[in-house]
Amino acid sequence: MFESLSNRLDRTLKNLRGLGRISESNIKETLRDVRVSLLEADVALSVIKPFIETVTEKAMGQAVLQSLTPGQELIRILRDELTHLLGDEQNELNFNAVPPVVILMVGLQGSGKTTTAGKLAKWIQENKKKTVMLTSCDVYRPAAIQQLATLAETVQASLHPSDPSQSPIDIVKAAIEAAKRSISDVLIIDTAGRLHIDEKMMQELKEIYALAKPTETLLVVDSMTGQDAAHTAKAFNDALDITGIVLTKTDGDARGGAALSMRQITGKPIKFMGVGEKIDALSPFYPDRVASRILGMGDVLSLIEDAEKLDKTKGEKLTKKLKKGHAFDLEDFRDQLKQLGKLGGIASIMKKLPGMGNIGGMMGNANDIEKRIHEIDAIISSMTPQERTYPALLKSSRKLRIAKGSGTSVPAINKLLKQFEQMQKMMKKVTQGGGMKKMMRGMAEMSGMGGMPDMSQLQSMLPNGLGNDLKKLLGNKED
């Protein structure tokens, strides 16, 4: 999300970063480009105009014109105003109510309500340690009822079953009673959507809302619909007192106009973003982090949080192995790639590193990376344990056997071995001390960035939490 906007702004602001002096003409020209960038990102004009006026007013002040680093000062103003535009602070779900806390999911058909209900149940269970019950009152689409039942089983949440022959009101009444009997902390109600907003739909939602008395009414909107998403949000908010917004399909939206328009048009906070198709691909919305990513400053905190969810046991095992002087082998290589995959792949990681957002294109399409990881997994799985430990054994005859067993080719195996050798050298440099900085400097040079990210942060971002253990291994040295 925001790729096209971020790339455009990066080109616009690049010339400002190192300027020792800045003039009003510089500022006006830069903000003219920022305005065009926001228009191209499909941000609503009613949002852009006051945003640019505010930034212009602050940028023309003495704090910028007389600053020692005026370019950086202007970028700071842009970041602060973008953060304000997106909602200032993260807005958490409200659980301050007598259980069961009712969360009502509303939105148009196709916005991803049912899938989001399942994702939200998983997120609440894992992050808030609360028990969740799900129910569907979408009697117009039987597949939705079955879909929610499947999702409830997947995320191991309880389910209050429903049937197309029932009325939505009866389903909600019974679900609330069932949640009370089972002492569930949270009840998530999935409602019916329509292809467009109509009076009948809104009337039904108002009746459900009056009965359920939800603590949270979350509007699920497809971010790829751009300004239409913001207008949809306003229509729902006029009919219901929505408490927050969930943006779905943000991984497929390169513009980001919906996110930037939503808060200003509705006055309601964006609480979550759907960042992929997987059941755990739901992230809380942090305005400051999103603003930083838009301006190419990275999102280190989110990356660290993602890394903390990885399998620490494997990281500790690998660190102990390297400490004892054992070689980094193909089995270790495969484990590291799988962990990178859990972080969204190399391209996703690079987008969250300061100054390295544009390197994603050099890494290739995300689907190509995913495909390559599967190919590598198949190749390594076709090797014997001895071959994985001692890759030097892989001569022509063995490569032919592995290629046949993995459904790949000898060139694909050679490519894997070359990548493995590079990774092995990199790991050797890190464990010898003084190498991590060189390794990251090389990555920085690849991206064309001028400076180095904070190494203490980068240590925390290595797969399997390896960075923290390596810091101890290197005797707490800076690099």
Secondary structure as GFF3:
##gff-version 3
##sequence-region A 1 479
A	DSSP	alpha_helix	3	14	.	.	.	ID=ss1
A	DSSP	alpha_helix	24	40	.	.	.	ID=ss2
A	DSSP	alpha_helix	45	59	.	.	.	ID=ss3
A	DSSP	alpha_helix	62	65	.	.	.	ID=ss4
A	DSSP	alpha_helix	70	86	.	.	.	ID=ss5
A	DSSP	beta_strand	101	106	.	.	.	ID=ss6
A	DSSP	alpha_helix	113	127	.	.	.	ID=ss7
A	DSSP	beta_strand	132	136	.	.	.	ID=ss8
A	DSSP	alpha_helix	142	155	.	.	.	ID=ss9
A	DSSP	beta_strand	158	160	.	.	.	ID=ss10
A	DSSP	alpha_helix	168	181	.	.	.	ID=ss11
A	DSSP	beta_strand	186	190	.	.	.	ID=ss12
A	DSSP	alpha_helix	199	212	.	.	.	ID=ss13
A	DSSP	beta_strand	216	222	.	.	.	ID=ss14
A	DSSP	three_ten_helix	223	225	.	.	.	ID=ss15
A	DSSP	alpha_helix	227	239	.	.	.	ID=ss16
A	DSSP	beta_strand	244	248	.	.	.	ID=ss17
A	DSSP	three_ten_helix	250	252	.	.	.	ID=ss18
A	DSSP	alpha_helix	257	266	.	.	.	ID=ss19
A	DSSP	beta_strand	270	274	.	.	.	ID=ss20
A	DSSP	beta_strand	282	284	.	.	.	ID=ss21
A	DSSP	alpha_helix	287	294	.	.	.	ID=ss22
A	DSSP	alpha_helix	300	308	.	.	.	ID=ss23
A	DSSP	alpha_helix	312	323	.	.	.	ID=ss24
A	DSSP	alpha_helix	330	342	.	.	.	ID=ss25
A	DSSP	alpha_helix	345	352	.	.	.	ID=ss26
A	DSSP	three_ten_helix	357	359	.	.	.	ID=ss27
A	DSSP	alpha_helix	360	363	.	.	.	ID=ss28
A	DSSP	alpha_helix	366	381	.	.	.	ID=ss29
A	DSSP	alpha_helix	385	389	.	.	.	ID=ss30
A	DSSP	three_ten_helix	391	393	.	.	.	ID=ss31
A	DSSP	alpha_helix	396	406	.	.	.	ID=ss32
A	DSSP	alpha_helix	410	432	.	.	.	ID=ss33
A	DSSP	alpha_helix	435	447	.	.	.	ID=ss34
A	DSSP	alpha_helix	455	459	.	.	.	ID=ss35
A	DSSP	three_ten_helix	463	465	.	.	.	ID=ss36
A	DSSP	alpha_helix	466	473	.	.	.	ID=ss37
###
